Structures are given as C-alpha cells and as structure tokens.
Amino acid sequence: MNQGHEVVVPDREVESDQQYRGFRWWNKGGGSRTSNNHFTRDVLRADGTKAYVGCGADSLTVGPVAILPCEVRR
C-alpha cells in the first residue's frame, strides 16, 4: 500500500509519498525541489547535542556491524 498527500493551490503544489520517501514541491517560476527527510537528518538530543539519523545513516552502521564476528560485537 502506498500513502501520500498532495496539496495543490494556485501556482504551488506540495506532495509527500510514503513509498517514494520524499517530499516534493513546485512553485510557479521557481521550478521544483525534492527532499528526502527520512534518509538523513539532524535530531536534537535532550543533552543539546545533535544526532545524525535516518535510514541512510542506519544502513551505513548496520551493514558493517552485521558482518563483524560475534566476539567483536560483544
């Protein structure tokens, strides 16, 4: 199942799509832009520092950890 939202007003359009995992917008005379806010983003932690999270960051850490021998992961 694919879920999405589309808002169209004169001279502008905004669209988000769960399957595409992106956010796209257009405006008259300004062209279009695309952002994937699920791939990577900075999140403010409770202690004031920032964490770099998202499926892009996760895939960079999960893969190497999965191939490490069990003894190293402990």
Buried (B, 14 or more C-beta within 10 A) or exposed (E): EEEEEEEEEEEEBBBBBEEBEBBBBBEEEEEEEEEBEBBBBEEEEEEEEEEEEBEEBEEEEEEEEEEEEEEEEE
